[in-house]
């Protein structure tokens, strides 16, 4: 009887998990399908699911109209640069909070996390003026700094959580053996926290890659990433749904592939320390 109830619970949980997964994936699948339709088929009512004439015309037009590789390269530099810079700052900060805490450590962590609750539009105007004065407007360097700053609280929080799972006695033993602070972090702490650091890097890269608000407001032509590439297909003349879907598919394809091949590392990192 107990085994039967357990089996039923597993079946119900599996059904719920699949339903949620399909619900989340449906918009992506619909975007990909729409990218292979003509503009007339894309706005057909009732919507066409699979019974339409598949075409690659939208992808050809998108590639002819826009320099896709330029937008892709900008996205790689901005997401990669902000991730590297964020990790370089967050590792020593998280180490300090995890192994040399003060009475204000928890307050600082909560304050850092509270900055993520601030509406981005509330600080757009001062940051825009600051970028104009510093000559960082429409530059990849400026976006790297902005992306690093907006994601830094999450990076520090994640690394702090992972570092807290590492026994402090191990680092203390390294110090007793004569390890300097730099050697303690580089050769003891980081190797032990590789799964957590890897998942933090992946998550931060994805967040920076998908960021649209700041990239659309602080760039125009030179430093626009793939979010700007997508937005270029929304014009005063109207929305070109098929071409917009093709541009969106081309923009999300690299990050989907990255996520697919790194999912094991991501899950391993997110569950780091969960099982003793």
C-alpha positions in Angstrom: 0.0 0.0 0.0 2.8 2.4 1.0 4.7 1.6 -2.2 1.6 2.3 -4.3 1.1 5.7 -2.6 4.8 6.5 -3.2 4.5 5.5 -6.9 1.5 7.7 -7.3 3.2 10.7 -5.7 6.2 10.2 -8.0 3.9 10.1 -11.0 2.0 13.2 -9.9 5.3 15.1 -9.2 6.7 14.0 -12.6 3.5 15.2 -14.4 3.6 18.5 -12.6 7.3 19.0 -13.4 6.8 18.2 -17.1 3.8 20.5 -17.2 5.7 23.4 -15.7 8.7 22.7 -18.0 6.5 22.7 -21.1 4.7 25.8 -20.0 8.0 27.6 -19.6 9.4 26.3 -22.9 6.3 27.0 -25.0 7.1 30.7 -25.7 10.6 29.7 -26.9 9.2 27.0 -29.1 6.6 29.3 -30.5 9.2 31.9 -31.3 11.3 29.3 -33.2 8.3 28.1 -35.1 7.2 31.6 -36.1 10.7 32.3 -37.4 10.1 29.8 -40.2 6.8 31.3 -41.2 6.0 34.1 -43.7 4.7 37.4 -42.2 1.2 36.5 -43.3 1.4 33.1 -41.6 2.8 34.6 -38.5 -0.3 36.7 -37.9 -2.8 34.2 -39.1 -5.9 33.7 -37.0 -6.4 31.0 -35.8 -2.6 30.5 -35.3 -0.8 28.0 -37.4 1.1 25.4 -35.3 2.8 23.0 -37.7 0.6 23.2 -40.8 2.4 26.0 -42.6 4.9 26.4 -45.4 8.3 26.3 -43.8 10.8 28.9 -45.1 14.3 30.2 -44.3 13.5 33.6 -45.9 13.4 35.4 -42.6 16.9 34.3 -41.7 18.3 35.4 -45.1 16.7 38.8 -44.7 17.9 39.3 -41.2 21.5 38.4 -42.1 21.4 40.7 -45.1 20.0 43.6 -43.2 22.1 43.4 -40.0 25.6 42.5 -39.1 24.8 39.7 -36.8 28.4 38.8 -36.0 29.0 42.4 -34.7 26.1 42.2 -32.3 27.1 38.7 -31.3 30.7 39.8 -30.6 29.5 42.7 -28.5 27.3 40.4 -26.4 30.2 38.0 -25.8 32.6 40.9 -24.8 30.0 42.5 -22.5 28.7 39.4 -20.9 32.2 37.8 -20.6 33.9 41.0 -19.5 31.3 41.8 -16.8 31.5 38.2 -15.5 35.2 38.1 -15.2 35.4 41.5 -13.6 32.5 40.6 -11.2 34.3 37.4 -10.1 37.6 39.2 -9.5 35.8 41.6 -7.1 33.3 39.1 -5.6 35.8 36.3 -4.6 37.8 38.4 -2.1 34.6 40.1 -0.9 32.8 36.8 -0.3 36.0 35.3 1.3 36.1 38.2 3.8 32.4 37.9 4.7 32.5 34.1 5.0 35.7 33.6 6.9 36.4 37.0 8.6 32.8 38.1 9.4 32.0 41.2 11.4 28.8 42.3 13.2 27.8 44.2 10.1 28.4 41.4 7.6 24.7 40.3 7.5 23.5 43.9 7.2 25.9 44.5 4.3 24.7 41.4 2.5 21.1 42.4 3.0 21.8 45.9 1.8 23.6 44.6 -1.3 20.6 42.3 -2.1 18.2 45.2 -1.5 19.8 47.2 -4.3 18.4 44.5 -6.7 14.9 45.7 -5.7 15.5 49.2 -6.9 13.8 49.9 -10.2 16.4 50.3 -12.9 14.5 53.3 -14.4 15.0 55.1 -11.1 18.7 55.5 -11.6 18.8 55.7 -15.4 18.9 59.5 -15.7 22.0 60.0 -13.4 23.8 57.0 -14.9 23.1 58.3 -18.4 24.5 61.8 -17.5 27.5 60.2 -15.9 28.2 58.1 -19.0 27.9 61.2 -21.2 30.4 63.1 -19.0 32.9 60.2 -18.9 32.5 59.4 -22.6 31.2 55.9 -21.9 27.9 56.2 -23.8 27.5 53.6 -26.5 30.8 51.8 -25.4 31.4 48.2 -24.5 33.5 49.3 -21.5 30.6 51.2 -20.1 28.3 48.3 -20.5 30.8 45.9 -18.9 30.9 48.1 -15.8 27.1 48.5 -15.6 26.5 44.8 -16.0 29.1 43.9 -13.4 27.6 46.4 -10.9 24.0 45.2 -11.3 24.9 41.5 -11.0 27.6 41.9 -8.3 25.1 41.5 -5.4 24.0 38.1 -6.8 27.6 37.0 -7.4 28.7 37.9 -3.9 25.7 36.2 -2.3 26.2 33.0 -4.3 29.9 32.8 -3.6 29.4 33.7 0.1 26.9 30.8 0.3 29.4 28.4 -1.3 32.3 29.5 0.8 30.4 29.1 4.0 30.1 25.4 3.2 33.9 25.0 3.2 35.4 24.2 6.6 37.4 27.1 7.9 39.8 24.7 9.5 41.2 23.8 6.0 42.1 27.4 5.4 43.5 27.7 8.9 45.7 24.7 8.3 47.0 26.3 5.1 47.9 29.5 7.0 49.7 27.4 9.6 51.7 25.8 6.8 52.9 29.2 5.8 50.4 30.0 3.0 50.0 33.7 2.3 46.5 35.2 1.8 46.9 35.2 -2.0 48.0 31.5 -1.9 45.2 30.6 0.5 42.6 32.0 -1.9 44.1 30.8 -5.2 45.4 27.3 -4.2 43.1 26.2 -1.4 39.7 28.1 -1.5 39.1 28.4 -5.2 39.9 24.8 -6.1 37.5 23.6 -3.4 34.7 25.9 -4.6 35.1 25.3 -8.3 31.5 23.9 -8.8 30.0 26.9 -7.0 32.2 29.4 -8.9 31.4 27.7 -12.2 27.7 27.9 -11.6 28.0 31.6 -10.5 30.0 32.4 -13.7 27.4 30.7 -15.9 24.4 32.4 -14.1 26.1 35.8 -14.3 26.9 35.3 -18.0 23.3 34.4 -18.8 22.0 37.4 -16.8 24.3 39.8 -18.6 23.6 38.2 -22.0 19.8 38.6 -21.5 19.9 42.2 -20.1 17.9 44.5 -22.3 17.0 47.7 -20.3 20.5 49.0 -19.9 21.8 47.9 -23.3 18.9 49.6 -25.1 19.2 52.8 -23.2 23.0 53.2 -23.1 23.9 52.0 -26.6 23.0 53.1 -30.1 25.2 51.5 -32.8 28.8 50.8 -31.8 28.3 48.7 -28.6 24.8 47.3 -29.2 24.6 43.6 -28.2 22.0 41.1 -29.4 19.2 42.7 -27.4 19.7 45.7 -29.7 19.7 43.4 -32.7 16.3 42.1 -31.7 14.9 45.6 -31.0 15.9 46.8 -34.4 13.0 44.7 -35.8 10.4 46.8 -34.0 9.9 49.9 -36.0 7.3 52.7 -36.3 5.9 50.9 -39.4 4.9 48.0 -37.2 6.1 44.7 -35.9 7.5 42.2 -38.4 6.7 39.1 -36.3 8.4 36.5 -38.5 11.6 38.5 -38.9 11.5 39.5 -35.2 11.2 35.8 -34.3 14.1 34.9 -36.5 16.3 37.6 -34.9 15.2 36.4 -31.5 16.1 32.8 -32.3 19.5 33.9 -33.6 20.0 35.9 -30.4 19.0 33.1 -27.9 20.6 30.2 -29.8 24.2 30.7 -28.4 23.0 30.9 -24.8 20.6 28.0 -25.2 23.5 25.9 -26.5 25.7 27.0 -23.7 23.1 26.2 -21.1 22.4 22.8 -22.6 26.0 21.7 -22.6 26.7 23.2 -19.1 23.5 22.1 -17.4 25.2 19.4 -15.3 27.9 21.8 -14.1 25.2 24.4 -13.3 23.0 22.0 -11.4 26.1 20.6 -9.5 27.1 24.1 -8.6 23.6 25.2 -7.5 23.3 22.1 -5.2 26.9 22.5 -3.9 26.9 21.9 -0.2 23.3 20.8 -0.1 24.2 17.2 0.7 26.7 16.6 3.4 
